[in-house]
């Protein structure tokens, strides 16, 4: 733990504008925007200058792309994808029928904490809410010490802020500060 030296910048450093025991560190950055062209440079690459836009493939030269060692004209993701044990269908020996009550399908009606399901507000049983013994929430008690809530600034007691041993109305940062310590 050491005390902060020259906390009010009262003692000048070796160069103009410096304070003794303080280090000024500056960082700069240079930003470059990539221009895509030729022609008028744009801030984005649209890829239109690389190829002619074809709206159909009738007059285009097309080449069939081959995937994996078997020279298939489509990517089936079978070979060289670390999925050699991939199943295209589930064998019947591993199938177990799921039971949803007495039905083969889950209709989300029973067992979902929604029985009985109300389709109209008239089907819902109501009961009055009670807040601190009252039928309305006034937010006056138990809301993070809001018993002292004021609605107008004129009701707030105020006093002028004073600095440098409570004598100056502005902070000039030139007075004596108690040495601060860091951990």
Secondary structure, DSSP 8 states (H G I E B T S, - for coil): -EE-SSTT--SB-SSTT-BTT--------------B-SSS-BSS---TTTS---S-STTS------BTTTTBSS--S-TTSS-TT--SS--GGG-----BTTBSS--S-SSSS--S--SSGGGS------BTTBSS----SSSSSGGG--SSGGGS------BTTTTBSS--S-S-----EE-
